[in-house]
Amino acid sequence: MPTIAFIPLRGGSKSIPLKNIKPLCGKPLVWYNLFALEKATSIDRVVVATDSTDIKSVVQSFDFKKVEVYDRDSENAQDHSSTESVMLEYLRKEVATKALKVEDRFILVQATSPLTLSNHFNEACYQLEQTGSDSLLSCVRIKRFFWRADGTPLNYDPAARPRRQDFEGDLMENGAFYINTVGNILRDENRLSGKIAVYEMPEHTAIEIDEPDDWIIAERLLQRHLPANVKKAMRSDIRIKLFITDVDGVLTDAGMYYSEHGDEMKKFNTHDGKGLQLLREAGIKTAIITGENTVMVKRRAQKLKVQHVYQGVPHGKKLKRVLEICEKENVKLSEVAYIGDDVNDLDALQAVGLPACPSNALPQVKAVPNILHIAKSGGTGAVRAFAEYVLANHHPKEKT
């Protein structure tokens, strides 16, 4: 039977304004579910129901083939409006015009669960068919002990407290999605009805983004649990026009070399120099931003014909320099690639479109959301590897 996925998005979120299109690890929140639905073989159509022109514009900019936007009535987009109200509004109109049939499968998807993947939708649809159930909801297994307010336990015997590995736990709705038929929803005016099946998802998918703290947790979970194909897709539409690198630990191995006379020296890698040359020849502007201030770096930058060089930049001020270069070159932050290895690079790495770090970067840097981890360490060709990645995947002239 045809399967329609339905995502209701209001523009009036109070806790996190316009959260559904706020960037999460570099992509608007709703992108994650839309990408998963676009790739899910079990899904035929995806409908985003919104009252916001901003949300509508962002959703349409993704250019997903299955996705369409439905302009929901304002009366069903208020703070007090239920999800069922907008579902019923849409279904009644679609059935009346024969755009949907009562036997069609309908999946309510919530954008606040960005860790839902294509295989989750496919497996859940298959499970619904195999069990002969009327509807299905997604859950996670929680191995926690619950109590009533009167001091009595809900799900275990305190006198025989089980070990976590021996405890079956309980199933909790994670709010990711609900499956039913169009006819059942219209009849019962509810997302679930009849014989209900439970599709169990991994424990990390329990996160629902409703408050600012949830956002922080979701960023870390996405970075850890998203598969490689999703991470690749997250970067696929980035077009780089400005390439910026740090020096110590990136263009060099971070070593401190001194001659017998106390002269300081740095070890650069010739392959990195060629990488910056290839970028420049491809029309991508290059820049160096470093906290050190040495004649060596000045001479190296001149030899490599780097267009913008900032030395002696204080901690926490690198982003300010990035913005200055962007203004001079008429480049957006989303069009900037930046490679850094230490905490003084964090402000810039967290703001640019394509952040990267060498293998010797500090843990805080490696934890930046959606950062690209280069296999080489600083001073051994990390900048060249990043440059080649940019040219192969994010060249501004790549699409003609």
C-alpha positions as semicolon CSV with decimal commas, in nm:
position;residue;x (nm);y (nm);z (nm)
1;M;0,000;0,000;0,000
2;P;0,119;0,360;-0,055
3;T;0,299;0,504;0,248
4;I;0,290;0,874;0,337
5;A;0,518;1,023;0,602
6;F;0,388;1,336;0,772
7;I;0,600;1,586;0,968
8;P;0,415;1,871;1,147
9;L;0,634;2,178;1,205
10;R;0,519;2,489;1,385
11;G;0,706;2,814;1,355
12;G;0,616;2,929;1,708
13;S;0,836;2,717;1,935
14;K;0,888;2,905;2,263
15;S;1,178;2,716;2,425
16;I;1,396;2,717;2,110
17;P;1,267;2,969;1,851
18;L;1,233;2,819;1,501
19;K;1,409;2,509;1,635
20;N;1,299;2,293;1,342
21;I;1,528;2,486;1,106
22;K;1,795;2,585;1,357
23;P;2,135;2,435;1,256
24;L;2,222;2,116;1,445
25;C;2,575;1,994;1,366
26;G;2,565;2,212;1,057
27;K;2,222;2,110;0,922
28;P;1,871;2,234;1,008
29;L;1,707;2,001;1,261
30;V;1,436;1,884;1,021
31;W;1,694;1,783;0,759
32;Y;1,784;1,464;0,948
33;N;1,437;1,310;0,932
34;L;1,378;1,432;0,578
35;F;1,704;1,277;0,459
36;A;1,618;0,946;0,630
37;L;1,270;0,944;0,477
38;E;1,405;1,037;0,133
39;K;1,636;0,733;0,141
40;A;1,384;0,491;0,300
41;T;1,254;0,246;0,040
42;S;0,930;0,199;0,236
43;I;0,827;0,565;0,202
44;D;0,649;0,699;-0,109
45;R;0,569;1,058;-0,012
46;V;0,683;1,297;0,259
47;V;0,458;1,584;0,365
48;V;0,582;1,872;0,582
49;A;0,289;2,062;0,737
50;T;0,388;2,410;0,849
51;D;0,250;2,757;0,910
52;S;0,592;2,923;0,869
53;T;0,722;3,071;0,544
54;D;1,076;3,044;0,681
55;I;1,038;2,672;0,745
56;K;0,875;2,623;0,406
57;S;1,163;2,798;0,231
58;V;1,428;2,593;0,412
59;V;1,250;2,262;0,347
60;Q;1,212;2,339;-0,023
61;S;1,580;2,434;-0,047
62;F;1,679;2,072;0,029
63;D;1,534;1,971;-0,308
64;F;1,436;1,622;-0,188
65;K;1,228;1,443;-0,452
66;K;0,972;1,287;-0,216
67;V;0,912;1,598;-0,005
68;E;0,620;1,839;-0,044
69;V;0,498;2,120;0,181
70;Y;0,143;2,154;0,311
71;D;0,030;2,496;0,439
72;R;-0,146;2,407;0,764
73;D;-0,431;2,622;0,898
74;S;-0,323;2,877;1,157
75;E;-0,592;2,756;1,400
76;N;-0,411;2,420;1,418
77;A;-0,068;2,580;1,469
78;Q;-0,125;2,742;1,807
79;D;0,054;2,663;2,135
80;H;-0,250;2,463;2,247
81;S;-0,299;2,281;1,915
82;S;-0,256;1,904;1,927
83;T;-0,063;1,702;1,671
84;E;-0,382;1,508;1,601
85;S;-0,560;1,831;1,499
86;V;-0,324;1,903;1,209
87;M;-0,314;1,537;1,109
88;L;-0,693;1,527;1,085
89;E;-0,703;1,861;0,902
90;Y;-0,467;1,728;0,635
91;L;-0,622;1,381;0,605
92;R;-0,979;1,507;0,573
93;K;-0,880;1,740;0,290
94;E;-0,674;1,476;0,109
95;V;-0,938;1,204;0,137
96;A;-1,211;1,445;0,024
97;T;-1,014;1,521;-0,293
98;K;-0,926;1,150;-0,337
99;A;-0,555;1,229;-0,308
100;L;-0,541;0,967;-0,031
101;K;-0,732;0,646;0,030
102;V;-0,844;0,516;0,368
103;E;-0,625;0,206;0,330
104;D;-0,308;0,410;0,271
105;R;-0,037;0,382;0,535
106;F;0,032;0,701;0,729
107;I;0,346;0,765;0,938
108;L;0,356;1,053;1,183
109;V;0,723;1,158;1,215
110;Q;0,854;1,406;1,473
111;A;1,150;1,624;1,376
112;T;1,259;1,646;1,740
113;S;1,406;1,294;1,703
114;P;1,697;1,350;1,461
115;L;1,862;1,011;1,527
116;T;1,596;0,819;1,334
117;L;1,750;0,649;1,030
118;S;1,613;0,509;0,703
119;N;1,644;0,149;0,822
120;H;1,428;0,229;1,126
121;F;1,138;0,331;0,899
122;N;1,189;0,030;0,670
123;E;1,210;-0,222;0,954
124;A;0,907;-0,077;1,133
125;C;0,691;-0,096;0,819
126;Y;0,798;-0,457;0,768
127;Q;0,725;-0,542;1,133
128;L;0,376;-0,392;1,106
129;E;0,301;-0,611;0,804
130;Q;0,446;-0,927;0,956
131;T;0,261;-0,895;1,287
132;G;-0,073;-0,810;1,127
133;S;-0,108;-0,515;1,365
134;D;-0,327;-0,211;1,302
135;S;-0,075;0,048;1,418
136;L;0,278;0,077;1,553
137;L;0,487;0,310;1,767
138;S;0,861;0,345;1,820
139;C;1,008;0,286;2,166
140;V;1,338;0,242;2,347
141;R;1,411;0,000;2,628
142;I;1,484;0,177;2,954
143;K;1,654;-0,018;3,230
144;R;1,565;0,210;3,519
145;F;1,378;0,143;3,839
146;F;1,057;0,344;3,879
147;W;0,857;0,431;4,190
148;R;0,521;0,580;4,277
149;A;0,498;0,893;4,491
150;D;0,362;0,682;4,778
151;G;0,691;0,488;4,800
152;T;0,584;0,167;4,624
153;P;0,788;0,030;4,332
154;L;0,647;0,017;3,982
155;N;0,866;-0,229;3,796
156;Y;1,081;-0,435;4,034
157;D;1,105;-0,594;4,376
158;P;1,344;-0,398;4,603
159;A;1,400;-0,713;4,811
160;A;1,542;-0,890;4,505
161;R;1,708;-0,603;4,320
162;P;1,822;-0,735;3,979
163;R;2,151;-0,654;3,811
164;R;2,114;-0,423;3,513
165;Q;2,224;-0,694;3,270
166;D;1,958;-0,929;3,410
167;F;1,682;-0,667;3,416
168;E;1,444;-0,670;3,119
169;G;1,350;-0,306;3,171
170;D;1,050;-0,123;3,027
171;L;0,962;0,015;2,686
172;M;0,928;0,393;2,665
173;E;0,792;0,597;2,374
174;N;1,078;0,789;2,216
175;G;0,843;1,000;2,005
176;A;1,026;0,924;1,681
177;F;0,731;0,797;1,475
178;Y;0,386;0,633;1,477
179;I;0,234;0,424;1,196
180;N;-0,135;0,369;1,124
181;T;-0,373;0,379;0,828
182;V;-0,554;0,687;0,704
183;G;-0,891;0,527;0,775
184;N;-0,806;0,430;1,132
185;I;-0,684;0,779;1,217
186;L;-0,997;0,942;1,072
187;R;-1,223;0,699;1,255
188;D;-1,055;0,706;1,596
189;E;-0,905;1,057;1,573
190;N;-0,584;0,921;1,720
191;R;-0,238;0,831;1,589
192;L;-0,268;0,480;1,739
193;S;-0,559;0,235;1,734
194;G;-0,656;-0,131;1,727
195;K;-0,383;-0,390;1,775
196;I;-0,064;-0,192;1,847
197;A;0,286;-0,317;1,770
198;V;0,605;-0,182;1,926
199;Y;0,920;-0,122;1,722
200;E;1,223;-0,110;1,951
201;M;1,495;0,142;1,863
202;P;1,846;0,183;2,011
203;E;1,864;0,345;2,355
204;H;2,043;0,657;2,227
205;T;1,736;0,748;2,019
206;A;1,548;0,831;2,339
207;I;1,654;1,197;2,305
208;E;1,379;1,441;2,202
209;I;1,483;1,801;2,144
210;D;1,248;2,021;2,342
211;E;1,482;2,228;2,561
212;P;1,824;2,394;2,506
213;D;2,001;2,122;2,710
214;D;1,852;1,857;2,480
215;W;2,019;2,035;2,189
216;I;2,364;1,999;2,345
217;I;2,312;1,629;2,412
218;A;2,177;1,567;2,061
219;E;2,486;1,722;1,902
220;R;2,711;1,477;2,084
221;L;2,487;1,180;2,004
222;L;2,469;1,271;1,636
223;Q;2,844;1,297;1,613
224;R;2,884;0,953;1,770
225;H;2,598;0,755;1,615
226;L;2,528;0,890;1,266
227;P;2,648;0,648;0,996
228;A;2,907;0,754;0,740
229;N;2,658;0,797;0,455
230;V;2,458;1,053;0,654
231;K;2,770;1,245;0,757
232;K;2,882;1,254;0,395
233;A;2,544;1,384;0,285
234;M;2,558;1,655;0,552
235;R;2,862;1,805;0,380
236;S;2,762;1,736;0,019
237;D;2,613;2,079;-0,062
238;I;2,894;2,287;0,090
239;R;3,090;2,494;-0,164
240;I;3,418;2,630;-0,032
241;K;3,554;2,967;-0,141
242;L;3,800;3,034;0,144
243;F;4,050;2,789;0,298
244;I;4,211;2,881;0,633
245;T;4,478;2,696;0,829
246;D;4,649;2,728;1,164
247;V;5,028;2,688;1,180
248;D;5,169;2,505;1,484
249;G;5,039;2,150;1,497
250;V;4,880;2,183;1,152
251;L;5,129;2,322;0,899
252;T;5,403;2,206;1,140
253;D;5,442;1,906;1,370
254;A;5,409;2,136;1,677
255;G;5,773;2,067;1,763
256;M;6,000;2,341;1,900
257;Y;6,342;2,327;1,734
258;Y;6,642;2,536;1,842
259;S;6,991;2,572;1,700
260;E;7,308;2,580;1,913
261;H;7,281;2,957;1,910
262;G;6,919;2,953;2,037
263;D;6,757;3,026;1,701
264;E;6,401;2,895;1,682
265;M;6,304;2,684;1,381
266;K;5,986;2,525;1,247
267;K;5,947;2,220;1,025
268;F;5,703;2,270;0,736
269;N;5,593;2,007;0,484
270;T;5,636;2,070;0,112
271;H;5,320;1,870;0,029
272;D;5,113;2,115;0,232
273;G;5,260;2,399;0,029
274;K;5,153;2,228;-0,292
275;G;4,805;2,182;-0,150
276;L;4,769;2,556;-0,086
277;Q;4,896;2,622;-0,439
278;L;4,634;2,388;-0,587
279;L;4,361;2,566;-0,394
280;R;4,477;2,905;-0,511
281;E;4,495;2,789;-0,874
282;A;4,140;2,658;-0,843
283;G;4,020;3,003;-0,738
284;I;3,985;2,931;-0,367
285;K;4,127;3,203;-0,143
286;T;4,381;3,093;0,119
287;A;4,463;3,230;0,464
288;I;4,678;3,162;0,769
289;I;4,565;3,256;1,120
290;T;4,805;3,182;1,406
291;G;4,869;3,285;1,763
292;E;5,245;3,294;1,706
293;N;5,425;3,589;1,549
294;T;5,744;3,490;1,367
295;V;5,942;3,590;1,061
296;M;5,948;3,223;0,958
297;V;5,571;3,209;0,912
298;K;5,574;3,539;0,726
299;R;5,836;3,412;0,483
300;R;5,662;3,076;0,437
301;A;5,331;3,250;0,363
302;Q;5,498;3,483;0,112
303;K;5,661;3,191;-0,067
304;L;5,327;3,008;-0,088
305;K;5,148;3,329;-0,197
306;V;4,888;3,298;0,080
307;Q;4,647;3,589;0,035
308;H;4,566;3,662;0,401
309;V;4,803;3,618;0,696
310;Y;4,718;3,706;1,058
311;Q;4,983;3,644;1,324
312;G;4,978;3,704;1,698
313;V;4,602;3,647;1,719
314;P;4,496;3,618;2,088
315;H;4,304;3,320;2,222
316;G;3,935;3,340;2,135
317;K;3,988;3,598;1,859
318;K;4,043;3,376;1,556
319;L;3,678;3,386;1,452
320;K;3,697;3,765;1,447
321;R;3,981;3,740;1,194
322;V;3,787;3,485;0,989
323;L;3,495;3,727;0,971
324;E;3,728;4,009;0,860
325;I;3,856;3,798;0,572
326;C;3,501;3,694;0,480
327;E;3,399;4,060;0,459
328;K;3,698;4,147;0,242
329;E;3,638;3,857;0,005
330;N;3,256;3,867;0,014
331;V;3,244;3,509;0,143
332;K;2,991;3,353;0,381
333;L;3,100;3,156;0,690
334;S;2,928;2,852;0,538
335;E;3,174;2,879;0,246
336;V;3,483;2,862;0,469
337;A;3,702;2,557;0,533
338;Y;3,919;2,578;0,844
339;I;4,172;2,331;0,984
340;G;4,299;2,366;1,341
341;D;4,429;2,148;1,621
342;D;4,407;2,332;1,953
343;V;4,156;2,508;2,180
344;N;4,239;2,851;2,038
345;D;4,088;2,729;1,709
346;L;3,755;2,629;1,862
347;D;3,566;2,955;1,804
348;A;3,646;2,942;1,432
349;L;3,597;2,566;1,390
350;Q;3,250;2,582;1,547
351;A;3,137;2,859;1,312
352;V;3,263;2,769;0,963
353;G;3,092;2,553;0,704
354;L;3,362;2,287;0,685
355;P;3,579;2,237;0,996
356;A;3,867;1,987;1,000
357;C;4,145;1,875;1,231
358;P;4,463;1,668;1,194
359;S;4,498;1,337;1,378
360;N;4,709;1,499;1,650
361;A;4,439;1,751;1,746
362;L;4,327;1,783;2,108
363;P;4,013;1,591;2,218
364;Q;3,812;1,915;2,253
365;V;3,881;1,992;1,888
366;K;3,798;1,641;1,768
367;A;3,464;1,673;1,949
368;V;3,350;1,974;1,743
369;P;3,017;1,877;1,580
370;N;3,051;1,754;1,221
371;I;3,427;1,813;1,212
372;L;3,624;1,625;0,948
373;H;3,901;1,412;1,097
374;I;4,209;1,408;0,872
375;A;4,408;1,084;0,896
376;K;4,745;1,264;0,882
377;S;4,897;1,457;1,170
378;G;5,021;1,815;1,156
379;G;5,339;1,867;0,958
380;T;5,300;1,538;0,768
381;G;5,062;1,649;0,493
382;A;4,737;1,708;0,683
383;V;4,674;2,040;0,508
384;R;4,742;1,880;0,167
385;A;4,495;1,600;0,247
386;F;4,229;1,850;0,354
387;A;4,294;2,064;0,045
388;E;4,249;1,762;-0,183
389;Y;3,927;1,672;-0,001
390;V;3,793;2,024;-0,054
391;L;3,885;2,024;-0,423
392;A;3,729;1,683;-0,478
393;N;3,406;1,739;-0,286
394;H;3,343;2,110;-0,228
395;H;3,488;2,300;-0,522
396;P;3,279;2,611;-0,600
397;K;3,314;2,542;-0,972
398;E;3,236;2,173;-0,938
399;K;2,872;2,217;-1,038
400;T;2,817;2,383;-1,375
